[in-house]
Amino acid sequence: MTTAPEPAGAALVEARACPSLLSPPAEAYALGSPPVGPTARASEARAERGRPLLGFISEVRVGALSHDVRFFNLRELRLPDPFSHPFESGMNLNGEVLFLSPTWLDWVGAPRPRLGGSFNTERYTDNAYLDLDWDHLFGFGLLVEGFAGLAWHDGKLTGGNPAFVDLGSRILFHIGAEIGARVRGFGLFLIWEHMSNSGLAFKNQGLDSMGLRCGYRFD
């Protein structure tokens, strides 16, 4: 007895009802994008932002920091104290420009290069720095940042105590963090920064500063 051939339409319906487990249908991707790496995410975020100032300036910040503060010390159970100074004192008047992240930094999370400096109001150590800045803006406006780079200073290398900090080398590591909020481009931040040579020189007393900054982001 010969079996009648199955209509082509029925086979098509069956294929659609039972898709292959190895080849998910195209409709599966219509509900969301496939996973992407850090480079692709950075490119998408860059495309969603506004227009930078002069085509390459992302943000400008200014502020005032308490200079050479006593920072957190776990061994002494000491909290940060912006009103206590081990050696130097005064306020640091700070200015900074953050630039667009170049595409070749996408693979490390697209940090923004930043160039800035601080002038001490009591003629203690001034500095200039170049960092990379990683930030994350949460949905409710909270902004958290971390930065790392190098700084140049005009302070004492050795023999400065007790009036000055002995920093040991002219070029120092520059690290720190910021937390704040940004609304419609305007931001207000609490900043901590640290400079030291990480023990690469004979003297390494280091400098910590804390303060407030405000800024405006263009992109």
C-alpha positions in Angstrom: 0.0 0.0 0.0 1.5 3.4 -1.0 1.5 6.2 1.5 0.4 9.6 0.2 3.2 12.3 0.2 2.9 14.8 3.0 2.0 18.3 1.8 4.8 20.8 1.8 2.8 23.2 3.9 2.4 20.7 6.7 6.2 20.1 6.9 6.8 23.8 7.1 4.4 24.2 10.0 6.0 21.3 11.8 9.5 22.8 11.3 8.4 26.1 12.8 6.7 24.3 15.7 9.8 22.3 16.5 12.9 24.5 15.9 16.3 23.0 16.2 18.0 23.3 19.6 21.3 23.9 17.9 20.1 26.7 15.7 17.7 29.1 17.6 15.3 31.0 15.3 15.9 34.6 14.4 12.8 35.6 16.5 14.8 34.7 19.6 17.1 37.7 19.0 14.2 40.1 18.3 13.5 40.4 22.0 17.0 41.5 22.9 20.5 42.0 21.6 23.0 39.1 21.8 25.8 39.4 24.4 28.5 42.0 23.6 32.0 42.6 24.9 33.3 45.7 26.6 34.4 47.3 23.3 30.9 47.1 21.8 29.3 48.4 25.0 31.7 51.4 25.0 30.9 52.2 21.4 27.1 52.1 22.1 27.5 54.3 25.1 29.6 56.8 23.1 26.9 56.9 20.4 24.2 57.8 23.0 26.0 60.8 24.5 25.8 64.5 23.5 28.3 66.7 21.7 31.6 67.3 23.5 33.0 70.8 23.9 35.3 71.7 20.9 34.9 68.1 19.8 37.1 66.4 22.4 36.4 67.9 25.9 34.0 65.7 27.9 33.8 67.6 31.2 35.2 70.5 33.2 35.5 70.4 37.0 36.7 72.9 39.7 36.9 72.6 43.5 38.7 73.1 46.8 40.5 70.4 48.7 41.9 70.3 52.2 45.7 69.7 51.8 47.7 67.0 53.5 44.9 65.5 55.6 45.2 62.6 58.0 43.6 59.8 56.1 42.1 56.4 57.1 44.5 54.2 59.1 43.4 50.7 60.0 46.2 50.1 62.4 45.4 53.1 64.5 41.6 52.8 63.9 41.7 56.4 62.6 39.0 57.8 60.3 39.8 60.5 57.6 40.1 63.9 59.2 40.1 66.8 56.7 40.8 69.3 59.5 44.0 67.6 60.7 47.3 68.0 58.9 50.5 65.9 59.5 52.9 68.5 58.0 51.5 70.9 55.4 48.2 72.7 55.4 46.0 75.1 53.5 43.5 74.6 50.7 44.2 73.3 47.2 42.4 75.2 44.5 41.8 72.5 41.8 40.9 72.6 38.2 40.5 69.7 35.8 39.6 68.9 32.2 38.3 65.4 31.3 38.6 64.3 27.6 36.6 61.9 25.5 37.8 58.3 25.9 39.7 57.2 22.7 38.5 54.1 21.1 41.8 52.3 21.8 40.9 52.4 25.5 37.6 50.6 25.0 39.1 47.2 25.9 39.8 48.5 29.5 36.4 50.0 30.1 36.7 53.2 28.1 38.3 55.4 30.9 38.4 59.2 30.2 41.9 60.8 30.2 42.0 63.8 32.6 44.4 66.6 33.0 44.4 68.8 36.1 46.3 70.6 38.8 46.1 72.1 42.3 47.5 75.3 43.7 48.1 75.5 47.4 46.9 78.7 49.1 49.6 78.7 51.7 52.6 78.1 49.4 53.0 74.4 50.2 53.1 71.7 47.6 51.4 72.3 44.2 50.8 69.6 41.7 49.8 68.7 38.1 48.5 65.3 37.0 47.5 63.1 34.1 45.1 60.3 34.9 42.7 57.7 33.5 39.2 58.0 35.0 36.6 55.2 35.3 33.1 56.2 36.3 29.7 54.6 36.7 26.4 56.5 36.8 23.6 54.7 38.5 20.0 55.1 37.4 19.1 57.4 40.3 21.9 59.9 39.6 24.6 58.6 42.0 28.0 58.7 40.4 31.1 56.7 41.5 34.5 57.1 40.1 38.0 55.8 40.5 41.2 57.2 38.9 44.9 56.4 38.5 47.8 58.1 36.9 51.0 60.2 37.5 51.6 63.5 39.1 54.3 66.1 39.1 54.8 68.3 42.2 57.0 71.2 43.3 57.4 70.1 47.0 60.3 68.8 49.0 62.0 65.5 48.2 63.9 65.1 51.4 64.8 67.3 54.4 61.4 69.1 54.5 60.2 67.9 57.9 58.6 69.2 60.0 57.3 72.0 57.9 57.0 70.1 54.6 56.2 66.6 53.5 59.2 64.5 52.2 57.8 63.1 49.0 61.0 61.4 47.8 60.7 61.7 44.0 59.5 64.5 41.6 57.0 62.2 39.8 54.5 60.3 42.0 51.6 57.9 41.5 48.3 59.7 41.7 45.2 57.7 42.7 41.8 58.4 44.2 38.1 58.2 44.1 35.0 60.4 43.9 31.4 60.0 44.8 28.6 62.4 43.9 25.6 63.1 41.9 24.9 64.5 38.4 21.7 66.0 37.1 21.4 67.3 33.5 25.1 67.5 33.1 25.8 69.4 36.4 27.6 67.4 39.1 28.7 67.8 42.7 31.4 65.4 44.0 33.3 64.5 47.2 36.9 63.6 46.2 39.9 61.9 47.9 43.3 61.9 46.2 46.6 60.3 47.2 50.1 60.9 45.9 53.2 58.9 46.7 56.1 57.0 45.1 54.9 53.6 46.5 58.3 53.1 48.2 60.4 53.4 45.1 62.4 56.2 46.7 64.2 56.6 50.0 61.5 58.9 51.3 57.8 58.2 50.8 55.6 60.1 53.2 52.8 60.7 50.6 50.1 63.3 50.5 46.3 62.9 50.9 43.8 65.6 50.1 40.0 65.7 50.4 37.4 68.2 49.3 34.4 69.1 47.2 34.3 69.7 43.4 31.6 70.7 40.9 31.5 70.2 37.2 29.6 70.1 34.0 29.6 67.3 31.5 29.1 68.2 27.8 28.8 64.8 26.2 
